[in-house]
Amino acid sequence: MKFFKELFRNKEKKTVLNFITMLLIGVVLIITSNTFLKKNNREEEKVSSEIEITKIESDFTSKLEKKLKNALASVEGVGEAEVVITLENEGEIVVAEDNSIDKSEISEGDGGEKRKTNNIKEENKKILLESNKPLILKQIQPKIKGVLIIARGGGNPEVKSSIIKAIQALLNIESHKIEVLKMK
């Protein structure tokens, strides 16, 4: 408290101005640091959301490959099999968003003329989270680009034809996107 009394008792303008300047600089620094911290938190949330989505996509491919491998191993003549699936796209995940939209309509008129004005303002979209993960509304599976099957019985034309028909039926892809090879 003594410091302030001495500061304002002093008639020298330079000291008072220096104090006020330092105070303003401190306030500005506090405000800007909070802004940057909030921005970094948003970026971290976005990165964690992207990592979660990538994990879901890789799980899709590995689960599908495992299911096909197990199913083909059960087919007569196929024997041991390896399955490789490539994707054309990454699929799409639709997450829940909180959108703020302001709509306003103004009608003005005097006599026979009426003028109508519409204003629509859309605020930033915020992704809704559930247990610190994005809330997924729907998931569109990735489109399959091609399938490679390496099987013990892949050299037999009948087995090869059966494998291709099975993959076509299961994955709904054209036969030219399926390759069956004989395992060594």
C-alpha positions as CSV (number, residue, x, y, z in Angstrom):
1,M,0.0,0.0,0.0
2,K,2.9,2.3,0.8
3,F,4.2,1.8,-2.7
4,F,1.0,3.2,-4.3
5,K,0.9,6.2,-1.9
6,E,4.5,7.1,-2.8
7,L,3.9,6.5,-6.4
8,F,0.9,8.9,-6.7
9,R,2.5,11.4,-4.3
10,N,5.4,11.8,-6.6
11,K,4.5,14.5,-9.1
12,E,6.7,13.1,-11.7
13,K,4.5,12.0,-14.6
14,K,7.1,9.6,-16.0
15,T,6.9,7.3,-13.0
16,V,3.1,7.1,-13.0
17,L,3.0,6.5,-16.8
18,N,5.6,3.7,-16.4
19,F,3.5,2.1,-13.8
20,I,0.3,2.3,-15.8
21,T,2.2,1.0,-18.9
22,M,3.6,-2.0,-17.0
23,L,0.1,-2.8,-15.6
24,L,-1.5,-2.7,-19.1
25,I,1.3,-4.9,-20.5
26,G,0.7,-7.4,-17.7
27,V,-3.1,-7.5,-18.4
28,V,-2.5,-7.9,-22.2
29,L,-0.1,-10.8,-21.5
30,I,-2.6,-12.6,-19.2
31,I,-5.4,-12.3,-21.8
32,T,-3.2,-13.5,-24.7
33,S,-1.8,-16.4,-22.8
34,N,-5.4,-17.6,-22.0
35,T,-6.3,-17.3,-25.6
36,F,-3.4,-19.4,-26.7
37,L,-4.0,-22.0,-24.1
38,K,-7.6,-22.4,-25.2
39,K,-6.5,-22.7,-28.8
40,N,-4.0,-25.4,-27.9
41,N,-6.7,-27.4,-26.0
42,R,-8.9,-27.3,-29.1
43,E,-6.1,-28.5,-31.3
44,E,-5.4,-31.3,-28.9
45,E,-9.1,-32.3,-28.9
46,K,-9.1,-32.3,-32.7
47,V,-5.9,-34.5,-32.9
48,S,-7.3,-37.0,-30.4
49,S,-10.5,-37.1,-32.4
50,E,-8.6,-37.8,-35.6
51,I,-6.5,-40.5,-33.8
52,E,-9.8,-42.2,-32.6
53,I,-11.2,-42.1,-36.1
54,T,-8.0,-43.6,-37.6
55,K,-8.1,-46.4,-35.0
56,I,-11.7,-47.2,-35.9
57,E,-10.8,-47.5,-39.6
58,S,-7.8,-49.7,-39.1
59,D,-9.9,-51.9,-36.8
60,F,-12.4,-52.3,-39.6
61,T,-9.8,-53.6,-42.0
62,S,-8.1,-56.0,-39.6
63,K,-11.4,-57.4,-38.3
64,L,-12.6,-58.0,-41.9
65,E,-9.3,-59.7,-42.9
66,K,-9.5,-62.0,-39.9
67,K,-13.1,-62.9,-40.5
68,L,-12.4,-63.7,-44.2
69,K,-9.3,-65.7,-43.3
70,N,-11.2,-67.9,-40.8
71,A,-14.1,-68.3,-43.2
72,L,-11.9,-69.3,-46.1
73,A,-9.9,-71.8,-44.0
74,S,-13.2,-73.6,-43.4
75,V,-13.9,-74.1,-47.1
76,E,-13.0,-77.4,-48.6
77,G,-9.9,-77.2,-50.8
78,V,-8.8,-73.8,-49.7
79,G,-6.7,-74.8,-46.7
80,E,-4.5,-72.2,-45.0
81,A,-5.2,-68.6,-46.3
82,E,-3.9,-65.1,-45.9
83,V,-6.1,-62.1,-46.7
84,V,-5.0,-58.6,-47.6
85,I,-7.6,-55.8,-48.1
86,T,-6.9,-52.4,-49.5
87,L,-9.3,-49.5,-49.1
88,E,-10.2,-46.9,-51.7
89,N,-11.2,-44.3,-49.1
90,E,-11.2,-44.0,-45.4
91,G,-14.9,-44.1,-45.0
92,E,-16.8,-41.5,-43.1
93,I,-17.7,-40.9,-39.6
94,V,-20.5,-38.5,-38.8
95,V,-20.1,-37.0,-35.3
96,A,-22.6,-35.0,-33.3
97,E,-22.1,-31.3,-33.5
98,D,-23.6,-28.4,-31.6
99,N,-24.5,-25.7,-34.1
100,S,-25.7,-22.3,-33.1
101,I,-27.7,-20.6,-35.8
102,D,-29.4,-17.2,-35.4
103,K,-32.1,-16.4,-37.9
104,S,-33.9,-13.1,-38.0
105,E,-36.5,-11.7,-40.4
106,I,-37.3,-8.0,-40.7
107,S,-40.3,-6.7,-42.6
108,E,-40.6,-3.0,-43.3
109,G,-43.2,-1.2,-45.2
110,D,-45.0,2.0,-45.6
111,G,-48.1,2.1,-47.8
112,G,-47.9,-0.4,-50.7
113,E,-44.3,-1.2,-50.6
114,K,-42.9,-3.9,-48.3
115,R,-39.3,-4.8,-47.9
116,K,-38.2,-8.1,-46.3
117,T,-34.7,-8.7,-44.9
118,N,-33.4,-12.1,-43.8
119,N,-30.3,-12.5,-41.7
120,I,-28.7,-15.9,-41.0
121,K,-25.7,-16.2,-38.8
122,E,-24.0,-19.5,-38.1
123,E,-21.7,-19.8,-35.1
124,N,-18.7,-22.2,-34.7
125,K,-19.5,-25.9,-34.7
126,K,-18.5,-27.7,-31.6
127,I,-18.1,-31.5,-31.6
128,L,-20.1,-33.2,-28.8
129,L,-18.0,-35.5,-26.7
130,E,-19.0,-38.6,-24.7
131,S,-16.4,-39.9,-22.2
132,N,-13.8,-37.6,-23.9
133,K,-14.4,-39.2,-27.3
134,P,-16.4,-37.8,-30.2
135,L,-20.1,-38.8,-30.1
136,I,-20.5,-40.8,-33.4
137,L,-24.0,-40.5,-35.0
138,K,-23.2,-42.9,-37.9
139,Q,-20.3,-44.6,-39.5
140,I,-20.1,-45.2,-43.3
141,Q,-17.7,-48.0,-44.0
142,P,-14.7,-47.5,-46.2
143,K,-15.0,-48.6,-49.9
144,I,-12.9,-51.6,-50.6
145,K,-10.4,-51.1,-53.5
146,G,-9.2,-54.7,-53.8
147,V,-8.7,-58.1,-52.1
148,L,-5.8,-60.4,-52.3
149,I,-6.2,-64.0,-51.1
150,I,-3.2,-66.3,-50.8
151,A,-4.3,-69.8,-50.2
152,R,-2.9,-73.4,-50.3
153,G,-5.6,-74.4,-52.7
154,G,-5.3,-71.2,-54.8
155,G,-3.8,-73.0,-57.7
156,N,-7.0,-75.1,-58.3
157,P,-9.3,-73.4,-60.8
158,E,-12.5,-74.6,-59.0
159,V,-11.3,-73.4,-55.6
160,K,-10.1,-70.1,-57.1
161,S,-13.6,-69.6,-58.6
162,S,-15.3,-70.5,-55.3
163,I,-13.1,-68.0,-53.4
164,I,-13.8,-65.2,-55.9
165,K,-17.6,-65.8,-55.8
166,A,-17.5,-65.9,-52.0
167,I,-15.6,-62.6,-51.8
168,Q,-17.9,-61.0,-54.3
169,A,-21.0,-62.0,-52.3
170,L,-19.5,-60.9,-49.0
171,L,-18.0,-57.6,-49.9
172,N,-20.1,-56.6,-52.9
173,I,-17.1,-55.9,-55.1
174,E,-16.3,-56.8,-58.8
175,S,-14.4,-59.9,-59.6
176,H,-11.5,-57.9,-61.3
177,K,-10.8,-56.4,-57.9
178,I,-10.1,-59.9,-56.4
179,E,-6.9,-61.8,-56.9
180,V,-6.4,-65.4,-55.6
181,L,-2.9,-66.8,-55.5
182,K,-1.4,-70.2,-54.6
183,M,0.5,-70.2,-51.3
184,K,4.1,-71.7,-51.5
